[in-house]
Amino acid sequence: MTAYYLAATLARVGDEMVAFTVVLLVLDRTDSPALAGITGAAYALPAVITGPLLGTWLDRTTYRRTALGLNQALLGAVMLSLLFATGHAPDWVTPALASLAGLTLPMVSGGFTSMLPTLVPPDRLAKANSWEAASFGAATITGPAAAATIAAAVSVEAAVVVIAVTATLSIVAIAGLPALPAAVVAEDREPFLASVIGGLVHLVRTPPLRASTITSTLLMGSVGVLLITLPLHMTALGAPRSAAGYLWTALEIGSVTTAVLLGRLQTRWRPELIVMVAVAAYGVGMTTWPLASTFPILLLLAAATGLLEGPMLPAMFAARQQYSPVELQGRVSTTAASLRVGAAALGQAAGGLLVPVVGTHTALLAVALSLVAAAGLGQLSTVRQAVHA
C-alpha cells in the first residue's frame, strides 16, 4: 500500500497545484478574472463526459497503471505549453490547452480510489479510506501551499515547471503499482455503452449513494467559486493574491486531522449521513470568514472550518464502496469524480464572472450558504425516495 499512496499522493499534489497555479498565471499575465475562471473550468469540465467512459474502461482493463501514467504525462506536457501560450497567444488558446489535460482528470481521483477494494481486504477498508482521505488532504495541503510559496518567492512560471516535474515523478511511482485483474471478466461484459449507462443508473437509483453524490458534487461547485474568490479577496486583507494558497493549506490541515482521527465514524453511522452533516457544518463554519479583518484571523478560521469538514471525504469513499458491487467500483468512482470536477469547473467559471460584480465578502457568504443548501438537497433526495417508496 505504500507504493499506492506514494503514487496517488504525488499525482494529486500536481493536480491541486494546477487549479491554483493556472488562476495565478492567467491573473498575472492578463489581469482577467473571467479568463482565469474560464481556463480553470476548461481544465475540469471535460471530466464530466470522460469520467463515466474512463470508469467503464477501468472496470474492464488490466492496464490501469498505463492509463494513470499517460494522464500524468499529458498533464506535464500541457502545463509546459501553457507556460509559453498564456498571455502571448490569443485568449482562446489558454482554455483550449487546459481542456486537453482535463480529458483524463478523473484518473487522479476515481482512477486511483477504485483500486482500493481490490488492493485491501474488506475488514481494512475503513482504515484505508481514512488514509485515502489523508492522501487527498495532504495533496490539497501541499499543492496550494507549494504553488503560493514558489509563486511568491520565485515566480508563477516556476510553479508551473514544478507541476511538470511532479507529474514526471508520479509516473515513476505509478510504475511501482501492482498489476490488477479486470473487475469485470470478459464473459460477463455487457456492451460498452450499456455498461456506461449502468454506472450512471446505479448512482441515480441508489438513494444513499445518490444523497452522498448530490451533496459532495454541490460542495465542489462551491469550491470552484472559492478558487476565484480567495485570491481576489486577499487585497481586502492587505495580502498578495498568492497568499490564498495558504488558506487552502490551513483548511486541509484541519480536514486531514479529523479525517484520520474520526475516520471510524463511517463504521458506526451511515456514510451518506456523515457526508451531509460534515458539509453543512463546513458551511456554518465558513459564515465567519467574511468577518475576518486580517489575514492571520482568516487563516485560523479556515483551519477551524477544516476540522468540521474532515469526516466528509472518507465517508464519501465508504458510501461508494458500501452501496456499489465490486464490478461497478470503477464506473461509480470515476463518474462521481467527474460530476464533482464538473461542478467545480462550473463554479470556477461562474466565480470569474460574478465575484468581481458582487464583491468577495458577498461571495464568501454565498458560498457558505450554498454548502448548507447542498446538505439539505442531499437529505431531500432521500426523503423524496422514501415518499415514492
Residue, then its C-alpha position, 0 to 999 in steps of 0.5 A: m500500500t505504500a507504493y499506492y499512496l506514494a503514487a496517488t499522493l504525488a499525482r494529486v499534489g500536481d493536480e491541486m497545484v494546477a487549479f491554483t497555479v493556472v488562476l495565478l498565471v492567467l491573473d498575472r499575465t492578463d489581469s482577467p478574472a473571467l479568463a482565469g475562471i474560464t481556463g480553470a473550468a476548461y481544465a475540469l469540465p471535460a471530466v464530466i463526459t470522460g469520467p463515466l467512459l474512463g470508469t467503464w474502461l477501468d472496470r474492464t482493463t488490466y492496464r490501469r497503471t498505463a492509463l494513470g501514467l499517460n494522464q500524468a504525462l499529458l498533464g506535464a506536457v500541457m502545463l509546459s505549453l501553457l507556460f509559453a501560450t498564456g498571455h502571448a497567444p490569443d485568449w482562446v488558446t489558454p482554455a483550449l490547452a487546459s481542456l486537453a489535460g482535463l480529458t483524463l482528470p478523473m484518473v487522479s481521483g476515481g482512477f486511483t480510489s477504485m483500486l482500493p477494494t481490490l488492493v485491501p481486504p474488506d475488514r481494512l477498508a475503513k482504515a484505508n479510506s481514512w488514509e485515502a482521505a489523508s492522501f487527498g488532504a495532504a495533496t490539497i495541503t501541499g499543492p496550494a501551499a507549494a504553488a503560493t510559496i514558489a509563486a511568491a518567492v520565485s515566480v508563477e512560471a516556476a510553479v508551473v515547471v514544478i507541476a511538470v516535474t511532479a507529474t514526471l515523478s508520479i509516473v515513476a511511482i505509478a510504475g511501482l503499482p501492482a498489476l490488477p485483474a479486470a473487475v469485470v471478466a470478459e464473459d460477463r461484459e455487457p456492451f460498452l455503452a450499456s455498461v456506461i449507462g449502468g454506472l450512471v443508473h446505479l448512482v441515480r437509483t441508489p438513494p444513499l449513494r445518490a444523497s452522498t453524490i448530490t451533496s459532495t458534487l454541490l460542495m465542489g461547485s462551491v469550491g470552484v467559486l472559492l478558487i476565484t474568490l480567495p485570491l481576489h479577496m486577499t487585497a481586502l486583507g492587505a495580502p498578495r493574491s498568492a497568499a490564498g494558497y495558504l488558506w487552502t493549506a490551513l483548511e486541509i490541515g484541519s480536514v486531514t486531522t479529523a479525517v484520520l482521527l474520526g475516520r471510524l465514524q463511517t463504521r458506526w453511522r451511515p456514510e451518506l449521513i456523515v457526508m451531509v452533516a460534515v458539509a453543512a457544518y463546513g458551511v456554518g463554519m465558513t459564515t465567519w470568514p467574511l468577518a475576518s479583518t486580517f489575514p492571520i484571523l482568516l487563516l485560523l478560521a479556515a483551519a477551524t472550518g477544516l476540522l468540521e469538514g474532515p469526516m466528509l471525504p472518507a465517508m464519501f469513499a465508504a458510501r461508494q464502496q458500501y452501496s456499489p458491487v465490486e464490478l461497478q467500483g470503477r464506473v461509480s468512482t470515476t463518474a462521481a469524480s467527474l460530476r464533482v470536477g464538473a461542478a467545480a469547473l462550473g463554479q470556477a467559471a461562474g466565480g470569474l464572472l460574478v465575484p468581481v460584480v458582487g464583491t468577495h465578502t458577498a461571495l464568501l457568504a454565498v458560498a457558505l450558504s450554498l454548502v448548507a443548501a447542498a446538505g439539505l438537497g442531499q437529505l431531500s433526495t432521500v426523503r423524496q425516495a422514501v415518499h415514492a417508496 
